[in-house]
């Protein structure tokens, strides 16, 4: 990166001395600088963009711009998208075949939508759940996930070669084992699928003091956050991979969820922080806002 020229008296005096030693005028010096330095800076920036794009192969220009700024570059997204387009780093994504994973034709109770206008202000206030398919070489397996809507962190997940309720229950158990749930303070939102509406799943929620919530009929936007995660998972991991079997898929997808999505991936909705970074910052802010405890001292007794 180039530094600002002629800033302060020391920089001006240094340029004057160099021009005097070289026998050129200041105007000639700056004309030469303008012809060479911006080109070197452009080359260095292009190299940084290429390295980041290769390391984060599914990042668009917005997230690449944020990463460049974290490295100290003063660059805007328009310049980044120009460089990425020139170097053919903007990828096109196709939509693969999607088998059905939701069966809402059942006789179990459909719970009201409690999450529609709920804005979580802290962790463990709203969880969203969903199930998607994963293509193997010759079959499909299924992934159930639970996200904390406050931080977008995946708090529970499970994979199996079936769509039984035990798949969703395994993801729920992982979430309960890893989070502190206050009875009555958490809403669990999902679609109307039989895995989430069946008696075993509802009983597990009620035992933990969690309130069930379900999307309206024919309205996928009610569970948009979970759908967004599934889209990210497909684009950044599944569609670019080939899994031999369930164990291979579980290993690679688990690595993506725990090490990439939760720890590294930048989220525009989280001020371009990862879910773990966002939760850590929120915890620090909450601790700073708590009033300091007043120390009590015993007054000396009078004789």
C-alpha positions, 0 to 999 in steps of 0.5 A, a space after each residue: 500500500 502507498 502512503 500519502 505523499 507530502 504529509 507534514 514538514 518532515 515528508 516535504 523536506 525529505 522530498 526536497 532533499 531527494 530531488 536536490 540530490 537527484 537533480 530533478 524538480 519536485 514536479 518531475 518527481 511526482 510525475 514519475 511517482 504517479 506513473 509507477 507507484 499506483 501500478 505497483 499498488 494495484 498489482 499488490 492489491 490484485 495479489 491480495 484479492 486473488 489470495 483471499 478469493 482462493 482461500 474463501 472460494 465462495 465469498 463475494 466481493 462484499 466479504 472480500 472487501 471486508 477482509 481486505 479492510 481487516 488487512 489494512 487496505 483502504 479500498 471500496 467494494 467497487 474497486 474489488 468487484 472490478 478486480 474480481 471480474 477482471 480476474 474471473 473470480 466472480 463465480 456463477 452458481 447453479 440450483 441442483 435438484 431438491 428432494 422434499 424434506 418436509 411432510 406437513 400432512 399429519 394429524 399432530 398439533 400445529 403450534 402458533 407462530 411465536 417467532 414472527 415478530 420476535 427480535 432476540 436481544 440475546 442468545 438462547 431466546 429464539 432457536 430456528 430449526 430445519 432439515 435439508 438433503 445432502 447428495 452422496 454419489 448414489 443416494 441422499 442423506 439428511 441434515 438437521 440443524 438448529 441455529 441461535 437466531 441472535 448470533 446465527 450460530 449453529 448450536 445443534 446438528 445431526 445427519 442420518 440416512 432417514 427422515 425420522 424424528 430421531 434425526 431432529 431429536 439428535 440435533 436438539 439434544 446437541 443444542 441442549 447439551 451445549 447451551 444454557 436454557 432458561 425455562 420459559 425464555 426460549 422459543 423454538 421455531 420450525 416448519 410444520 414438518 412431522 419431525 418437529 410436530 410429533 409427540 416425542 419432539 414436543 415432549 422434549 421441548 416442553 421438558 426443557 421449558 422451551 416454547 414450540 413455534 411453527 411457520 404459517 402454511 405455505 410461507 417459507 419466509 417465516 423460517 428464512 434464517 434457517 433457509 438462509 443457512 441451508 443455502 450458504 451450506 449448499 453453496 459454500 460446502 455441499 455443491 463443491 464437494 463429493 461425498 463417498 458415504 454418510 461418514 464422509 459427509 458427516 466429517 466434512 460438513 461437521 468441519 464446515 459448520 464448526 470450524 468455518 461457519 461458526 468461527 470464521 465466516 463473516 455475516 453481513 447481518 452481524 456487522 461482518 463478524 463470525 457468530 462466535 465473534 458476535 457472541 463474544 462481543 455481545 457478552 463484553 458489551 453486556 458485562 460493561 453495561 452492568 452497574 458496578 457492585 457497591 462495596 459495603 464497609 462496616 462503620 466503626 462503633 462509637 465508644 
